Amino acid sequence: MVRLADFLARFRPSGVPGAAAPAGVPADYVADQAEELAPIFSALADIQAACANERDHARRRADRMRARAHDQAAAIVASAHAEADAERARSSALARQSHDQAVAELLREASAAAEGVRRRSAGRMPEMVARVTDMVRSLADDRP
């Protein structure tokens, strides 16, 4: 008579490949490993969820930081444009003032030169009038 233990021994796992052994059912290592690792994977599932949560949180934070940086950059560019316009106006005003000063200096020099010409001509005027008068009289005396 076959005992139950002998009957069940036929279903014991047997390693493959290896030395010849009594007949049996091939060992299902995948099932054993899955069963053995199931608690670890379930613990890791919580950690994976926490990591995914942290990744989403970091992505949202990065998006907010990027948006803030974009706004700051736009403000800096707008400020730079305003400063450039103000600097252009200031530079133009300085150039205009410098030009006006140069023109005023030239006018002063021209006025001084004209005054010098007037004084010299005023000083020479009696002599020139006398010469012209003498020439006209000499022409009048030469008449036939």
Steps between C-alpha positions, in 0.01 A plus 500: 500500500623846410535738782396864464855623572635285216230630269580864584875443465448476127407869499802625688701761306797365317786712377574515131769457363710292729569144595241237437236502770174323559216624284324806627340828402745766380555767761315829438763746612316802359198432719723447802691822432185702438354370824823570685543851355134607522542674841805690373320608183196610699731706725666641189162591353452751782849638437434517124177687565685739733769551233238566233333745739832672566575511125162662431555745784848586365362540147230739623758692706730520198210625286425771758868596520523508120191722478639730771837517323324577171308783667820634658681485167214686332513766775878533460468537123224762538713688756800483269294640211378784721853571622631490142235751391588726794871466427443582132307812601771598750774441244310701239452786744872499587594497130256783432640699796857438382404606149326812629809588705726450197272721287492765772881493521527535121257793508706668775817449297332630183363800689844573645655468153233730353561753778872486422427564133271793595765654726774463241275637230390786725865577574590494132186679382632862522813402308295320230255788471792740460655280228171463311439871531851575370444260207172660408654850518795389293260364240311826506823697453603286202200597295570670167 
